[in-house]
Amino acid sequence: MNKGKIFKLAKGFRGRAKNCIRIARERVEKALQYSYRDRRNKKRDMRSLWIERINAGTRLHGVNYGNFMHGLMKENIQLNRKVLSELSMHEPYSFKALVDVSRTAFPGNRPAKEGLASIL
Amino acid sequence: MATRRCLLRLLSRRLVAHGPQPLALASIASRALNTLAQPLAPHCPRVLDSPRLFPSRCHFATRSSGDEEEDEDDHYEKEGSEDEWGEEEALAAKPPSGKTAEEKVAEAAEIGYAVVGPLGDDEKLFKPYEPVFAVVQIGSHQFKVSNGDSIFTEKLKFCDVNDKLILNRVLMLGSQTQTVIGRPSLPDAAVHAVVEEHALDAKVIIFKKKRRKNYRRTKGHRQELTKLRITNIEGIDKSETAAVAA
């Protein structure tokens, strides 16, 4: 019956929403609406997470995300952000190679040395 | 009365065209009825009408062989019928064009950046893990793969379970001593994979609701996926210590 399906979807809900059909039905409908919306939001969230990770990885090498991506686009390297974030986490030497490639292609406004060395 | 005139005219035309073929009266009448409907198409160009008639053609006729149908198609096209009729008859009679020509099958597989090789033998393709990775693109998705990984991709046509694939759109290779970056892809690199299964994803429930408007829709969806097992990566030097070029 539909009630059984509703209770199955309502597992883990708080208070009476997992036990009483009138409340559970409302909460489950809201949950399904949120899941529809969030399936679209997940793609956006994941992309911003990847960009954060790439930014962190490139700043270790003295390049910021914008200049890094600009250099990659100039070199016609079509790696996407998902793969770049995985490389920045798990393959540090390959990622450094990519950063060097991007730096030669587009120097950016910062000099190639580390931040402190340029000041001293 | 006009319909009867048309029927007689068509009957006479059809009999002359087919000539010595022995035709049952029932089949003549049914074919004539079907042919009768088609000349009406130019007068009232509704595409919806003509496809409805084609399934009925099969039910009426007491035909023994399919050759008569193909002859009819040829005759229609020779008589200078409109392009609309010719295409729809071709769709009804012939199977989809992609499956007939093997060249088209190969092209479609290359669009998905996978070349289907021969089926797997009894040989063991599965080597132990090597610290080498490749970034491969299948369709619009990119994966960072290594030996022994399994990846889920969109359903790949033209390959069955236990087929060997070669993924030829490789964007980057890396090992312990070398990193090779393609711009955008590497022409000499290849990644070998085996199709493990064609499966359906877990069900997602698509639920739409507008509150206070009495509108609620529920739909279930299971995406078709292919699971690939990566067996080998080619195109990079896999040695663990750098060979120093003096």
Interface residues (C-beta under 8 A of the other chain):
Chain A: E29 L32 Q33 S35 Y36 R39 E75 N76 I77 Q78 L79 N80 K82 V83 E86 L87 E91 Y93 S94 A97 L98 V101
Chain B: F133 V135 Q137 Q142 F143 K144 L171 M172 G174 T179 I181 G182 R183 P184 S185 V204 I205 I206 F207 K208 K209 R216
